[in-house]
Amino acid sequence: MADLIPIDDPDDPRVAAYRDIKERDLVGRQGLFIAEGETVLRAFVRDAPERVRSLLIDGKRADKLGEVFAGVPEGVPVYAAGQAVLDAIAGFHLHRGVLAVGEKPAPLSAETLLARAGPRAVVLVLMGIANHDNLGGIFRNAAAFGVDGVILDGDCCDPFYRKAIRVSIGATLSVSTAWLAPGQDVVDLLERHGFQGLALSPAAGETLARLDPPARAAVLLGAEGPGLSRSVMDRVRTVGIPMAGGFDSLNVATTSGIVLHHLKFARS
């Protein structure tokens, strides 16, 4: 069991990083982030313990978290408070009762991520995914199907935003993630590294079920509604997912799961 540090005053400076969480979500935390919930915390401590800076828990949950505490590096403080104090610190009712402050990883370029990939690899390229639920769902699928990395453009939301982390059940903290440079030509980048771009389109003549996965595949996904730009779509391979009842589109996170499942098991 970790040595719990009791917190009785919501204004205690030791827990300042946890204060008014929702408001600070909007302005950023200068290289830090908040992880929320027991499932997320377990994933964080398992996959990136070196980036855990502190924990704040409802003291009543301590007995269930022994395995988590064992994985926290020595010297990382674990603060414990009652529910009322916890709620006052966070600025809302924290029914999950478990928080952590973590440090974001050093930024990784898309060029570096692709160069590190093996001869058989799958990456996701996300463009304009500004909804945290969708982003978190995509990362969850990326972890479930073992992608080699996720690349985001500058119009995507932050994968280290608290809600995105929670929806991904911690996958945004472990999946290798990189960013495109401003103005970078993503199709040219993929081609230089031997990746074939795959984009979903209801107008595609080729169906996903018949796709023989390329050795190095990059699945490009755009925001629901506008989707990918025509300048990108015209330069990559398009595939479709036939649907019933006149439907021509799926939620982007759902789409990512279907495509990644096919790419993983069609090549097994």
N, C-alpha and C positions, 0 to 999 in steps of 0.2 A: 504494500500500500504506500502510495506517495505521501509525503509530509504535506498535508493540506494547510494552506495559509488562510485563516478565517478572515472574512471581510464583513464588517458590521455596518459600515458607513458607505452609502452610495457615492460619496464624494472622495473616497479614499484615492489618493493619487496613483496608487499601485495598479488600479484598474481603470485608469483614464482612457486607455485604448478601447475599452468596451462601452464607453458612455455614449448615449444617444446614437445608437447604431444606425437607425434608418436615415437620420440626417447626414451622418458622415458617409453613408453609402453613396450619397449623391455628390460629394465633393472629393472623395478619394482619400487614401491613407498613406500616400508617399511610400509606395513599395511594400505595404503590408495589406493584409486582407483578414476578414472575419470568416471563420468556418463555423457552421451551426448544426447541431444535432449529433446524436451518438453514432449513427451510421457513418456520417461524414468524418467525424473525429477518428473513428477506428481506421477508415481508409487513409486518412492523412498521416496518422502515426505509423501505420504499416508501410506506406509508400514513400514518405518524405519526412521522416522524423527530424532530420537536421534543420528543417525549416519551421518547426514549431517554436514559437516564442513564449507563449504562456497559455494556460487553460483557466477558464472560469466556469465552475459547475454549481449546480444545486447540490448542496451538501448531502441531501438524502439519496443522491444517485451514486455516491462514491463507492458503495459496496459492489455495484455492478460494473465498475470501470477498472478493476484491478489489472486486467490484461492490457488495457490502454495505458495506464500509468507505467506499467513495466516497460513499454516501448518508448516512453518519453525520455529524451536525453537527460542526463544528470545536470542539475542546475536550472532546469526550466521550471518556473514557478507554477504551482497549481493552486488557484484561489478557490475558496468555497464560500458560498453565501446562501442565506435562506431565500425562499421564493420572492418575498416582498422586496428584499434588497436587490436581488437579481433583476427584478422587473424595473426597479427604480434606476439601476445602472443602465440597462439596455434602452429604457424609454418606452417599452411596451411589454405586454405579458409574454414571457419567454417560456412557453409550455414545453419546449424540448429540453430546457434546463442544462444545456451543454454548449459552451462556446470555446473557440480557440482563436488566438491571433497567430497568423503565419506570415512568413516572408515570401514574396513572389520570387520565382526563379529569375536568373539573369536572362535578359531578352535573347531570343534565338532567331536568327535570320532564316527565311525560307530557303535560301541558297544552302545554308549549312545543314538544315534538316534533310533536304533532298540528297545532298552529297553523302550523308551518313547512311542512307537507306541501303538495304541489301539488294541483290540481283532480282529477288522476287519481293515486291513490296506493294502496299496499298496506303495511300494517303488521302485525306479529305482536304479540299480547298473550299473555304467558306467565304462568301462574298455578300456583304450587306445583311448578315444575320444579326439583327438588332434586338430581337426578342430573347430575353434571358431564359425563358422556359424552353424555347426551341434550341437555343445554344446548349443548354444543359442536357437536353434529351439527346442531341447529336453526340456530345462527348460521352454520354453513358453508352451509346451504341458503339462508339469508337473503341472504348475500353473493352466492351463485351466481345467484339469481334477482332480484337488485337491489331488495330491499325498501327502503322509505323509512325504516324504523326498527323497533326491537324495544322493547316495553314490558314490564317485569317487575314482579310484585307482591313484597311483602316476604317471601314464602315461597319465592322462587326462590333458588338458590345463586348465588354470585358469578361473573359471567362472566369476571372477571380472575383466577380461580383457575388455577393452572398447568396442570392437566389440561384444564380447559374451553378454555383458549387453544390447547393442543396439538391437541385433537380438532377444533377449529374451523379448524385450520391458519391461525390468526392472524385469523380473521374477527371475533372478539370485540373486537379492537383497532381495527377500522375501521368496523363497522356502527354507525350512530347508535343509542344506547341510552338509555332513560329509565326512571324508576321511578315507580310509582303511590305517591301519598301514603297513609299509614295510614288505612284506612277509606274511601278514595275509591271512589265508585261508578263502576266502569269502564264500564258500559253507558251511563249518563248522560253520561259524559265523551265517549265515542265519538259519541253522537248529537248532542251540542252542536257537535261539529266536523264533522258530516256524514259520519261513517263508519258503514257498515253492518257490524254484527258477524256473523261467520260461525263457527259451531261445528260440529265433526264429531260425528255421532251415528249409531249403527247403527239407531236407530229413526226416523231422518229420512225423510220422504216424498219428498224431493228428492235426486237424486244429483248428485255433484260434476261428472260428465261433462256434465250438462245445464245446469249453472249458467252464466248469463250474468253475468260479473263486474261488480259495481257499480263506479261510478267511484272511490269511496273505500271500500276494503275493509279490514276488520280481522279477521284470523284469530285466534281465541282457542283456546289449547291448554292443557290441564291435565295434571297428573301422571298417569302410567300407573296404572291401578287406580281411584283415586277420581275422576279426571277433573275437569271443571268443576262448580261447585256448581249445584244446581237453580235457585237464585235468578238465576243468570246465564243458564243454558240456556233458561229460560222467556222470556227477554227478547231473544234474538237469533235470527237465522235459522239453522236447522240443516240440514246437508247430510250425505249418507252416501257412503261408498265401498264399493260391493258387492264381496264377497269369496267365494271358493270354499270348499267343504268345511266349511261351518258356522262359519268364522272370523268374528268380529265386531269385531276390533280389530287395530291395527298399532302398532308402536313409534312413539312420539310424534315422533321425529326423522324417521322414514320418512314419516309422515303429513304433516309440514310440507313435505317435498320434493314430494310428490304434489300437494298443494293449491297451493303456490306456482307449480309448473310450469303448472298449469291457469290460474291467475289471470294469469300472464304471457303465455301463448301463446294462450289463448282470446280475448284482447282485442287481439292483434296484427293 
